[in-house]
Amino acid sequence: MLVRQLSDRESLRRTKTDDGQQATWRLVGQEAKIVSVLVPSDARPAYVWPHEPMPAAPPGTVAFGADCPDIAEARLRLPKLGRLWDAVRDKLWESPREYGPPIRKAATR
């Protein structure tokens, strides 16, 4: 098996909300790619998106496997986690030197 060392820029990051929801993500270009989420209050069995059982993980875990969505896609897939997606976005934007400047769309007329 070939194992590649992740650079600091590619390394995994975690963002938590006050109620314990947690996203694990990595930076790809200037986008946060969501690797997995953990919702401690969710007692459903863990799974890999969209519905592959993952019995070794704690309940409330959703992993995305090779199909890691960006924040916008994650928000569409799991809309009830809006506060978590906002927290990841805020973390991404709060440190432009580390992650690069945020990309924002220009206002249209």
N, C-alpha and C positions, 0 to 999 in steps of 0.2 A: 504494500500500500504506500502510495506517495503522500507524504505529509508536508505541507508548506507552512512556514512560519508566517503568521499574520503581521502586517506592519501595524504601527500605532494607529494609523488612520483607518485600518480595516478591523481593528480589534473590537470585540463585543463590548457593548455598553448596556447599562440597565437604567431604566427610569421607572420610578414608583410614584403612585398617587397617595394621597393621605389615607385612603381606605384600603391600601395594600395591593391594589392592582399593579402588576409589573410587566413591563415590556423589555425584552432583550432584543437589541438591534445593533446593526453595524452600518458604518458609513460607506456608501458606494458612490463615488463621484461626490456630488453635493446632496445626495438623498439618503435619508434614513431608511434602511431596509429592515423590516420587522422579521426577526428570526422566530420568536415565540412570545406568548403572553401567559401570565398566570393570574387568575382571578380567584383568590382564596375563598371567597364567599360562594363560589360555584362548585357544587358537589358532583357535577357530571364527570364521568371518566375522561381522562386525558385522551387527546387524539391529534393526529397529524391532519391538517386541512386537506380535503374537506371532511372526511369521516373515517380515517384509518385509525383503529385503536392503538393506543400507546400505553400499555398497562404498567410500565415501569415508572411513569411520570406521575406526579401528584395530581389529584383531581383538580379540575379547573384550569388545566394547562392545554393550550392550543399551540402546536408547532406548525411551521409552514414548510419544512423540508427544503427542497431546492427552489421552491416557488416563493421566495421571500418578497412580500408586497412592499411598496412604499407606503407612506402614511395615508395618502389619499385612498389607495386600494384597500388598505387595512380597515380604514373607516367604513368603506362600502361593505366589506365582508363581515365586520363585527361592529355595527353602528352603536350598540349599547355601551361601547367602551370609549365614547367620545372624549371624556375627561382624560383618559390615558393617552389618546392620540394627540390631544392638545398639549399634554405634558411633554411628550416626545418632541413635538414640533418646537415647543418653547426651549427645551434643552438644546436642540439642534441650532436654534437661532441665537441663543444667549452667548455663545462663544465663537464669534466669527473668526478669530485668529486660529483656533484649533480646527474648526470644521470648514472654514471658508465662509464668504459672505452669503447670506440667504438669497435665494433667487425668488424675486417677486415679479409678478406680471405687471407690465405697465398698464396704467389706466387707459381705458378705451373711451373714445368720445362718442 
